[in-house]
Amino acid sequence: MTNDLSPTLQNELFAPKHPAVGSIEDVLTFKLNRLVVINEREGHRWSGDSFDLSLNEWRVLAVIQAKAPVRAGDVSALLLMDKSQLSRLIKNLQEKLFVKSKPDANDARAVVLTLTSQGVVVYDRMLAEVIRQNEQVLAPLSAKEVALLNDMLNRLTAHNLSMLEEPVQLAR
């Protein structure tokens, strides 16, 4: 196929976009992961100290609130989380009286999850802290840059999810 394309078009289609790499520290995905780890460390601290919830419990709580009523499988898919890990987290949140389940009206074998009134109060307080923390993370950027970053992250996430769902093809 590439033999049928002009050299200019081949260059446009197949030219590397990644900046030059001298070491692992120059790899964009390494930089993204490092930023995630930095923020997860801080997130673990404040979610545990201030709310007695793990960061993963917060994420589950937040997704349930955003998608309620929601099946556990849908929470698992959105968080890209193993179903057995999610099950333990839901059990913890139910024991803390933040999450309740009821039979799914469309599937008797399934249950749907919602937050309790106590869970909604915790969610609201935690979301306010998340927004405050995100403002600190984004402080070096202008509002225009934040909007651009948000758009780029949405596109990268959608693209990479589509690759994740495709069969893995090994390079030859």
Rosetta blueprint (number, residue, H / E / L):
1 M L
2 T H
3 N H
4 D H
5 L L
6 S L
7 P H
8 T H
9 L H
10 Q H
11 N H
12 E H
13 L H
14 F H
15 A L
16 P L
17 K L
18 H L
19 P L
20 A L
21 V L
22 G L
23 S L
24 I H
25 E H
26 D H
27 V L
28 L H
29 T H
30 F H
31 K H
32 L H
33 N H
34 R H
35 L H
36 V H
37 V H
38 I H
39 N H
40 E H
41 R H
42 E H
43 G H
44 H H
45 R H
46 W H
47 S H
48 G H
49 D H
50 S H
51 F H
52 D L
53 L L
54 S L
55 L H
56 N H
57 E H
58 W H
59 R H
60 V H
61 L H
62 A H
63 V H
64 I H
65 Q H
66 A H
67 K H
68 A L
69 P L
70 V E
71 R E
72 A H
73 G H
74 D H
75 V H
76 S H
77 A H
78 L H
79 L H
80 L L
81 M L
82 D L
83 K H
84 S H
85 Q H
86 L H
87 S H
88 R H
89 L H
90 I H
91 K H
92 N H
93 L H
94 Q H
95 E H
96 K L
97 L L
98 F L
99 V E
100 K E
101 S E
102 K E
103 P E
104 D E
105 A L
106 N L
107 D E
108 A E
109 R E
110 A E
111 V E
112 V E
113 L E
114 T E
115 L E
116 T L
117 S H
118 Q H
119 G H
120 V H
121 V H
122 V H
123 Y H
124 D H
125 R H
126 M H
127 L H
128 A H
129 E H
130 V H
131 I H
132 R H
133 Q H
134 N H
135 E H
136 Q H
137 V H
138 L L
139 A L
140 P L
141 L L
142 S L
143 A H
144 K H
145 E H
146 V H
147 A H
148 L H
149 L H
150 N H
151 D H
152 M H
153 L H
154 N H
155 R H
156 L H
157 T H
158 A H
159 H H
160 N H
161 L H
162 S H
163 M H
164 L H
165 E H
166 E L
167 P L
168 V L
169 Q L
170 L L
171 A L
172 R L
